Amino acid sequence: MKRTEDDIVLKLLHTADWHLGRRFPRFGIEAGKTLSRARRDVLERIFLEAERSQVDAVLCAGDLFDTPQPDEDFKSALLQVLTRLKWKNRPVFLLPGNHDPLVAESVWREPSFRKALPDFVHVVDQELLEVALPNDCVLFAVPCLSRAGQRDPTALIPLRADGDTRVRVGLVHGSTFDAGDWKTNFPISKDAALERGLDYLAIGDTHGFRFVPPDRKVPPTIYPGTPEQTAFDEQDAGNVALVFINRSRQAMVQKRAVGQWKWEELTVKSMEELRLLAMRTDLAARVLRLTLELRVTAPEYQEVETILGKLQGSASTHARVGVLELDRERLRLDLTNLDALSAGLPPVLQAAAKRLKVQSEDPAQRAAAERALFHLFSLAKAS
């Protein structure tokens, strides 16, 4: 469908699932801080996209914080981003989700936090918020009042009345599944937009960008996904949705990338694959789960260690990979020619090599034994 600026009556930016304050302890302290900080940094790019696209409003569909009571630095980070905007006629709607519900102890009810928010920022702090948007448009927003529930939040949105020609937009947080007997949190009917007479339904919870159902584009029900990926199994994360609604009340959606970090799982089964990995230039903003599944000779083992050292970095060199999770349990030193490798070594070292080979047959000792063998051969060669 052809779109001109004169046709558009409402422009929206729809985002969700920031999860400010999420921790990543599995990667260690420093890497975890890097990934937590990335969730703050992406906010700048989200609101910059809203400015560039000159949207009429920004809809933030829940799970903006990872918990109802986030640490002070994450609250401050959001406030800093919002107060720098200086917007006048571009409202931002912050919806509590199931991770940060509107409970008594929630950040959304904290007087000092609420007072620090700019005037154009509106927390959805009532069971149903109905607010007028430009050009005879209206927003219906329903927050999560608890961490779990079985009520469809869209059930609170009034049906379209006869003669109501307004553009109607819904903002909720919950899960949608085609299977009617699926037990989930705040289940949203996949046909809620049709049933409630909405022209666009903005939802949050799923971490990947998708239409619900996938084959229905009008009226659209959209998960924008998390703007920064949080796990290896998330598909199509790192985006926001730009929404253009025309005079005929038809909504058109564009996916816009805002995330910087990519999460990747890679299994290397040959030295050539490892060498190619070392040559890549896209690893600095990558969370890489690297599995080594190969058998190498002693010289190749040294090359493996050198490459891994560059990928991981050290106290004196920057890591090539932003965050690296390494599994080397299936990296094997080829010991089929142990006698040839041991030739020329003093008898005591040959005996040590044989003992280490026996230990390497024990899975619990294999990695340490093979590494000791490699160092033994390297030192003997150097001497």
C-alpha positions as MATLAB code, in Angstrom:
seq = 'MKRTEDDIVLKLLHTADWHLGRRFPRFGIEAGKTLSRARRDVLERIFLEAERSQVDAVLCAGDLFDTPQPDEDFKSALLQVLTRLKWKNRPVFLLPGNHDPLVAESVWREPSFRKALPDFVHVVDQELLEVALPNDCVLFAVPCLSRAGQRDPTALIPLRADGDTRVRVGLVHGSTFDAGDWKTNFPISKDAALERGLDYLAIGDTHGFRFVPPDRKVPPTIYPGTPEQTAFDEQDAGNVALVFINRSRQAMVQKRAVGQWKWEELTVKSMEELRLLAMRTDLAARVLRLTLELRVTAPEYQEVETILGKLQGSASTHARVGVLELDRERLRLDLTNLDALSAGLPPVLQAAAKRLKVQSEDPAQRAAAERALFHLFSLAKAS';
ca = [
       0.000    0.000    0.000;
       1.407    3.384   -1.005;
       1.852    5.795    1.872;
       2.300    9.586    1.773;
       2.905   11.901    4.735;
      -0.489   13.561    4.154;
      -2.221   10.207    4.680;
      -0.683    9.601    8.109;
      -2.687   10.690   11.133;
      -0.602    8.968   13.822;
       3.057    7.929   14.124;
       4.138    5.741   17.029;
       7.328    4.155   18.288;
       6.575    0.915   20.117;
       9.211   -0.648   22.371;
       9.165   -3.147   25.243;
      11.181   -5.468   27.468;
      14.139   -3.258   28.282;
      14.781   -5.297   31.460;
      16.880   -2.561   33.024;
      18.793   -4.068   35.933;
      19.091   -7.573   34.514;
      22.220   -9.351   35.751;
      24.378  -11.779   33.790;
      26.394  -13.607   36.491;
      27.242  -16.600   34.269;
      29.716  -14.454   32.320;
      31.642  -13.136   35.328;
      31.635   -9.754   37.037;
      33.098   -7.489   34.346;
      31.347   -9.074   31.369;
      28.107   -9.080   33.344;
      28.464   -5.352   34.002;
      29.085   -4.770   30.294;
      25.866   -6.542   29.317;
      23.842   -4.802   32.041;
      25.214   -1.453   30.871;
      24.212   -2.266   27.283;
      20.582   -2.314   28.410;
      20.962    1.294   29.537;
      22.887    2.418   26.475;
      20.213    1.209   24.060;
      17.694    3.660   25.551;
      19.565    6.537   23.901;
      19.157    4.901   20.497;
      15.476    4.129   21.079;
      14.559    7.729   21.827;
      16.865    9.057   19.108;
      14.885    6.918   16.640;
      11.682    8.463   17.990;
      13.076   11.958   17.386;
      14.348   11.180   13.912;
      11.014    9.685   12.896;
       9.059   12.553   14.474;
       6.604   10.186   16.135;
       3.548   11.477   17.978;
       4.023    9.169   20.978;
       6.272    6.429   22.380;
       4.615    3.291   23.741;
       6.727    1.244   26.187;
       4.955   -2.090   26.647;
       6.162   -3.415   29.988;
       9.100   -5.178   31.638;
      11.036   -1.944   31.415;
      12.779   -2.888   34.659;
      13.787   -6.461   35.429;
      12.297   -6.294   38.932;
       9.721   -4.118   40.733;
      12.512   -2.600   42.837;
      15.552   -2.005   40.607;
      18.839   -0.669   41.935;
      19.197    3.081   42.114;
      21.677    3.331   39.248;
      19.198    1.805   36.786;
      16.428    4.164   37.874;
      18.856    7.058   37.516;
      19.923    5.891   34.065;
      16.340    5.978   32.786;
      15.697    9.368   34.375;
      18.840   10.805   32.802;
      17.797    9.663   29.332;
      14.265   11.003   29.693;
      15.178   14.374   31.214;
      17.649   15.096   28.419;
      14.895   14.844   25.794;
      13.125   18.150   26.563;
      10.051   17.023   24.627;
       6.846   19.064   24.709;
       4.242   17.344   22.520;
       5.521   13.782   22.311;
       4.178   11.752   25.250;
       5.942    8.639   26.491;
       3.799    5.954   28.130;
       5.524    3.575   30.570;
       3.544    0.395   31.149;
       4.258   -1.918   34.128;
       4.788   -5.532   32.990;
       4.932   -8.834   34.843;
       8.617   -8.335   35.774;
       7.948   -4.816   37.105;
       4.227   -4.916   38.017;
       2.287   -2.118   39.638;
       2.473   -3.556   43.162;
       2.627   -1.531   46.369;
       6.428   -1.607   46.580;
       6.959   -0.976   42.857;
       9.276    1.684   41.481;
       6.227    2.948   39.577;
       4.648    3.964   42.916;
       7.815    5.481   44.373;
       7.125    9.218   44.974;
      10.695   10.419   44.398;
      11.007    8.498   41.112;
       7.615    9.671   39.861;
       8.368   13.286   40.776;
      11.647   13.182   38.844;
       9.955   12.077   35.602;
       9.469   14.828   32.998;
       5.932   16.081   32.388;
       5.673   14.322   29.009;
       6.248   10.896   30.627;
       3.145    9.067   31.842;
       3.188    5.944   34.002;
       0.144    3.732   33.401;
      -0.834    3.537   37.069;
      -4.529    2.716   36.852;
      -6.391   -0.416   35.821;
      -7.332    1.138   32.472;
      -5.857    4.340   31.103;
      -7.731    6.018   28.254;
      -5.968    9.050   26.789;
      -6.503   11.096   23.654;
      -3.766   11.178   21.038;
      -3.468   13.659   18.129;
      -5.881   13.684   15.182;
      -8.859   12.031   16.866;
      -6.875    8.981   18.035;
      -7.115    7.266   21.406;
      -4.873    4.996   23.488;
      -6.128    2.288   25.859;
      -3.430    1.007   28.230;
      -3.739   -1.802   30.799;
      -0.830   -2.459   33.223;
       0.149   -5.671   35.003;
      -0.943   -5.436   38.641;
       0.927   -8.582   39.714;
       3.732  -10.879   38.599;
       1.343  -13.568   37.409;
      -2.256  -13.800   36.305;
      -4.655  -15.532   33.959;
      -6.845  -12.576   32.952;
      -6.484  -11.296   29.402;
      -5.538   -7.607   29.869;
      -7.274   -6.642   26.625;
     -10.610   -7.672   28.182;
     -10.639   -4.310   29.984;
     -10.433   -2.357   26.722;
     -13.945   -1.288   25.693;
     -15.359   -2.586   22.434;
     -15.598   -0.160   19.544;
     -18.997    1.497   19.708;
     -21.175    2.038   16.664;
     -20.159    5.269   14.991;
     -16.730    5.427   16.692;
     -14.400    6.351   13.833;
     -11.372    7.150   15.965;
      -8.025    5.418   15.520;
      -7.914    3.066   18.531;
      -4.596    1.790   19.894;
      -4.112   -0.747   22.683;
      -1.083   -1.087   24.982;
      -0.771   -4.248   27.133;
       1.754   -6.813   28.352;
       1.284  -10.576   28.208;
       1.672  -13.770   26.211;
      -0.174  -14.882   23.112;
      -0.467  -18.508   21.971;
      -2.572  -20.101   19.276;
      -3.254  -23.144   21.470;
      -6.297  -22.406   23.611;
      -5.234  -24.675   26.480;
      -1.726  -23.208   26.864;
      -1.189  -22.086   30.452;
       0.723  -18.822   30.510;
       0.967  -15.394   32.145;
      -1.650  -12.781   31.235;
      -2.805  -14.656   28.113;
      -3.773  -12.334   25.272;
      -6.150  -13.572   22.613;
      -4.423  -13.665   19.246;
      -7.557  -12.007   17.846;
      -7.777   -9.316   20.551;
      -7.223   -6.463   18.079;
     -10.167   -7.660   15.983;
     -12.362   -8.435   18.980;
     -11.841   -5.066   20.705;
     -11.952   -2.984   17.538;
      -8.329   -1.827   17.701;
      -6.328   -0.510   14.765;
      -3.021   -1.383   16.433;
      -2.257   -3.506   19.488;
       1.137   -2.859   21.105;
       2.238   -5.719   23.356;
       5.335   -6.740   25.261;
       6.719   -9.953   26.802;
       8.205  -12.010   23.948;
      11.816  -10.995   23.256;
      11.746  -11.256   19.456;
      10.016   -9.040   16.888;
       6.903  -10.698   15.497;
       3.348  -10.267   14.301;
       0.559  -12.146   16.122;
      -0.604  -14.210   14.378;
       2.301  -14.230   11.898;
       0.121  -14.142    8.785;
      -2.139  -11.253    9.841;
      -0.740   -7.798    9.190;
      -4.008   -5.789    9.463;
      -4.869   -4.858   12.123;
      -1.385   -5.561   13.458;
      -0.623   -7.024   16.858;
       3.116   -6.613   17.418;
       5.793   -7.740   19.797;
       8.791   -5.444   19.127;
      11.025   -7.719   21.223;
      13.760   -6.681   23.596;
      15.961   -3.888   22.184;
      19.116   -5.670   23.368;
      19.296   -9.454   23.202;
      19.428  -11.231   26.588;
      19.925  -14.909   25.683;
      21.289  -17.157   22.931;
      17.888  -18.582   22.019;
      16.174  -15.254   21.330;
      15.260  -14.757   17.679;
      15.055  -11.344   15.990;
      15.838   -9.279   19.095;
      17.317   -5.783   19.022;
      14.468   -3.827   17.392;
      11.652   -1.362   17.903;
       8.466   -0.989   15.849;
       7.656    2.195   13.972;
       3.931    2.439   13.322;
       2.223    4.663   10.739;
      -1.588    4.810   10.804;
      -3.421    6.486    7.923;
      -6.784    8.178    7.558;
      -8.364    4.848    6.675;
      -7.216    3.522   10.056;
      -4.764    1.111    8.456;
      -1.518    0.642   10.374;
       1.781   -0.029    8.625;
       4.725   -1.276   10.667;
       8.457   -0.943   10.106;
      11.044   -2.860   12.100;
      13.988   -0.634   13.097;
      17.206   -2.031   14.553;
      18.501   -0.334   17.706;
      20.503   -3.106   19.424;
      24.275   -3.351   19.190;
      25.002   -6.742   20.770;
      24.536  -10.040   18.946;
      24.517  -13.401   20.705;
      25.996  -16.295   18.745;
      26.652  -19.980   19.365;
      29.479  -21.489   17.317;
      31.058  -24.952   17.271;
      34.513  -25.106   15.682;
      35.497  -28.517   14.291;
      38.687  -27.732   12.405;
      41.733  -25.513   12.583;
      40.601  -23.763    9.415;
      37.310  -22.793   11.071;
      39.182  -21.474   14.101;
      41.527  -19.448   11.905;
      38.568  -17.955   10.044;
      36.978  -17.021   13.375;
      40.163  -15.229   14.415;
      39.993  -13.131   11.226;
      36.437  -11.893   11.794;
      35.944   -8.159   12.360;
      32.455   -8.312   13.925;
      33.327   -9.796   17.312;
      33.703   -6.688   19.496;
      29.931   -6.428   20.157;
      29.328  -10.167   20.180;
      28.383  -12.523   23.002;
      29.983  -15.694   21.694;
      29.447  -19.173   23.062;
      32.370  -20.990   21.474;
      32.687  -24.778   21.573;
      35.936  -26.375   20.421;
      35.370  -29.845   19.027;
      38.635  -30.845   17.372;
      41.773  -32.954   17.773;
      45.059  -31.143   17.181;
      48.743  -31.855   17.016;
      51.159  -30.293   19.482;
      52.093  -27.432   17.076;
      48.404  -26.837   16.360;
      47.693  -26.848   20.090;
      50.055  -23.907   20.434;
      48.211  -22.105   17.635;
      44.885  -22.802   19.348;
      46.188  -21.293   22.585;
      47.461  -18.227   20.723;
      44.129  -17.651   18.978;
      42.154  -18.143   22.186;
      44.437  -15.684   23.933;
      43.620  -13.032   21.341;
      39.894  -13.732   21.497;
      39.820  -13.597   25.303;
      42.300  -10.788   25.777;
      44.566  -10.282   28.764;
      45.599   -7.658   31.281;
      47.661   -5.981   28.546;
      45.583   -6.603   25.401;
      41.971   -5.948   24.473;
      39.763   -8.965   23.875;
      38.700   -9.512   20.268;
      35.326  -10.851   21.472;
      33.065   -8.640   23.540;
      31.947  -11.474   25.828;
      33.283  -15.007   25.361;
      31.887  -18.205   26.873;
      34.373  -20.950   26.028;
      33.813  -24.705   26.105;
      37.070  -26.542   25.417;
      36.072  -29.908   26.880;
      36.199  -31.498   23.424;
      39.540  -29.993   22.426;
      41.876  -32.969   22.258;
      45.634  -33.193   21.883;
      46.530  -35.889   19.344;
      48.631  -38.412   21.283;
      48.690  -41.221   18.716;
      52.414  -40.578   18.123;
      53.407  -40.129   21.721;
      56.615  -42.136   21.238;
      57.687  -39.891   18.368;
      56.857  -36.777   20.366;
      58.809  -38.127   23.348;
      61.833  -39.179   21.343;
      64.965  -37.485   22.615;
      63.483  -36.578   25.959;
      65.296  -37.689   29.124;
      63.898  -40.983   30.483;
      62.274  -39.248   33.437;
      60.302  -36.962   31.096;
      59.343  -39.863   28.841;
      57.957  -41.631   31.911;
      56.078  -38.463   32.900;
      54.615  -38.210   29.398;
      53.333  -41.792   29.582;
      51.746  -41.171   32.984;
      50.039  -38.044   31.653;
      48.744  -39.963   28.642;
      47.139  -42.492   30.997;
      45.591  -39.654   33.009;
      44.235  -38.103   29.805;
      42.004  -41.140   29.341;
      40.106  -40.082   32.457;
      37.527  -37.440   31.426;
      37.900  -35.675   34.751;
      41.669  -35.279   34.275;
      41.890  -35.102   30.490;
      42.069  -31.334   29.980;
      44.714  -30.800   32.672;
      46.754  -33.822   31.523;
      46.758  -32.762   27.878;
      47.720  -29.221   28.764;
      50.556  -30.558   30.941;
      51.721  -32.769   28.071;
      51.722  -29.837   25.698;
      53.801  -27.728   28.087;
      56.157  -30.634   28.694;
      56.820  -31.008   24.950;
      57.125  -27.233   24.497;
      59.653  -26.831   27.314;
      61.659  -29.813   26.131;
      61.779  -28.389   22.621;
      62.815  -24.967   23.892;
      65.652  -26.430   25.900;
];
